[in-house]
């Protein structure tokens, strides 16, 4: 039987013990009704996992004695998903699935056709919500929680991309260049890759042109008409398949015997 899994900040881990509080404690005590002597798994914000046993409970915290810990492995590819802001549940889905797929960073942005721009006073709430969703996804997938930045304008985003990173903007009106075509461009080790997916309304032509001048390759995900949230998940999965794990998947390695 799998042990219950909980997220704990690494700051709450001290040598061979940890403290669980807040929503995770509520889930442990009042939802799962666990008590002293029960064994659990803790996932922290560095990607490490810890097996432990509950040794003490108060009204608001649980003390965990750690039995073993596993070190986090660094992903081969540092993958950043720059995501055009989507309507609430759609954005939540992208954050959860991108975290499960091992992205290192999620950068929300607003652009010409954004329809889900939150009021300025609520942007902190949205960011906190996405971070909670990412932490929950970490418990399921065993990946590291991605860095999630506050929303920013698309123009500003383009100025923050590292010069030496791979850069791909997926555009629904691109008809010739596919993600497979990029294997001929990025055919060596690619430690960092930024991919950009637009909002529900897509990109304005001038935004695509601006991205191109900033060094982005413009590519298609294929002949299908995908919802924005589906496109994001597919793009991350494709890029992890092609460049993640052990490196680039060259054409010869995809040929069947």
Protein Blocks (a to p, Z undefined) as FASTA:
>chain_A
ZZddddddfklpghjaccdehjllmmmmmmnopaehiacddddfeopacddddfbdcfkb
ccdddfbdcdddddfbacddddddddfklmmmmmmmmmmnopabdcddddfklckbccfk
lmmmmmmmmmmmmmmmmmmnopacddddddddfklmmmmpcfkbccddddfkbckbcfkl
mmmmmmcccfbccdddddfkopafklmmmmmmnopacddebjbdcdfklmmmmmmmmmmm
mmgmnbccdfklmpcZZ
